[in-house]
């Protein structure tokens, strides 16, 4: 493993996180139910949601956007790590994209929890 192997691992985890987030939304949308996952607070009682369909619709765009941003950020980071074509600034930009969307999703989730629980 090269000296940038820790960055490759982080990028792989970020991309994998994105795949999980998108998969989780698709599962909720198809089943029309909310499944307990790492995307929710540990002590949240899923069965007490006031409007499941409303919650899925409300959080959908934010969740998919966050997932796709994570996949894009992780994928670009992996490409940069593998080819060695990125500067430090370009790599930090891909991480910043991920962090911005993660913060946006977190804010949207907190609002959704206030509305639907």
C-alpha positions in Angstrom: 0.0 0.0 0.0 1.2 3.4 -0.9 1.5 6.5 1.3 -2.0 7.6 0.3 -3.7 4.4 1.3 -5.4 6.0 4.2 -7.0 8.5 1.8 -8.1 5.7 -0.4 -9.7 4.0 2.5 -11.5 7.2 3.5 -12.7 7.8 0.0 -14.0 4.2 -0.3 -15.9 4.7 3.0 -17.4 8.0 1.8 -18.5 6.4 -1.5 -19.9 3.4 0.4 -21.8 5.7 2.7 -23.3 7.3 -0.3 -24.4 4.0 -1.7 -26.0 3.1 1.6 -27.8 6.4 1.9 -29.3 6.1 -1.6 -30.2 2.4 -1.0 -31.9 3.3 2.3 -34.1 6.0 0.6 -35.0 3.6 -2.2 -36.0 0.9 0.3 -38.1 3.4 2.2 -39.8 4.7 -0.9 -40.5 1.2 -2.3 -41.7 -0.3 1.0 -43.6 2.9 2.0 -42.3 2.3 5.5 -39.4 3.6 7.6 -36.7 1.1 8.6 -34.4 1.8 11.5 -31.0 2.6 10.3 -27.8 4.5 11.1 -29.3 7.6 9.6 -31.7 8.0 12.5 -30.9 8.8 16.2 -30.4 5.6 18.2 -33.3 6.4 20.7 -35.8 7.3 18.0 -39.0 5.2 18.0 -39.7 4.7 14.3 -43.3 3.5 15.0 -44.2 6.9 16.5 -43.9 8.8 13.1 -47.0 10.9 12.6 -47.0 10.7 8.8 -44.7 8.1 7.2 -45.4 9.1 3.6 -44.9 12.8 4.4 -41.6 12.1 6.1 -40.3 10.0 3.1 -41.4 12.7 0.7 -39.9 15.5 2.9 -36.5 13.9 3.5 -36.2 12.3 0.0 -34.5 15.0 -2.0 -32.0 15.8 0.8 -31.2 12.1 1.4 -30.7 11.3 -2.3 -28.7 14.5 -2.8 -26.4 13.7 0.2 -26.0 10.1 -1.1 -25.1 11.2 -4.6 -22.7 13.8 -3.3 -21.0 11.2 -1.1 -20.7 8.8 -4.1 -19.3 11.6 -6.3 -17.0 12.9 -3.6 -15.7 9.4 -2.8 -15.4 8.4 -6.4 -13.5 11.6 -7.4 -11.2 11.1 -4.4 -10.6 7.5 -5.3 -9.8 8.5 -8.9 -7.4 11.2 -7.6 -5.7 8.8 -5.2 -5.4 6.1 -7.8 -4.1 8.3 -10.6 -2.1 10.7 -8.5 -3.4 13.6 -10.5 -4.9 15.7 -7.7 -3.4 18.5 -5.8 -4.1 19.0 -2.2 -6.6 21.8 -3.0 -8.5 19.5 -5.4 -8.7 16.8 -2.8 -9.8 19.2 -0.1 -12.5 20.4 -2.5 -14.0 16.9 -2.9 -14.0 16.5 0.9 -15.6 19.9 1.3 -18.4 18.9 -1.1 -19.1 15.8 1.1 -19.1 17.8 4.3 -21.4 20.5 3.0 -24.0 18.0 1.8 -23.6 16.1 5.1 -24.3 19.2 7.1 -27.3 20.1 4.8 -28.7 16.6 5.3 -28.2 16.7 9.0 -30.2 20.0 9.2 -32.9 18.6 7.0 -33.2 15.5 9.2 -33.4 17.5 12.4 -36.3 19.6 10.9 -38.0 16.4 9.7 -37.8 14.9 13.1 -39.4 18.0 14.6 -42.2 17.9 12.1 -43.0 14.2 11.9 -42.3 12.9 15.5 
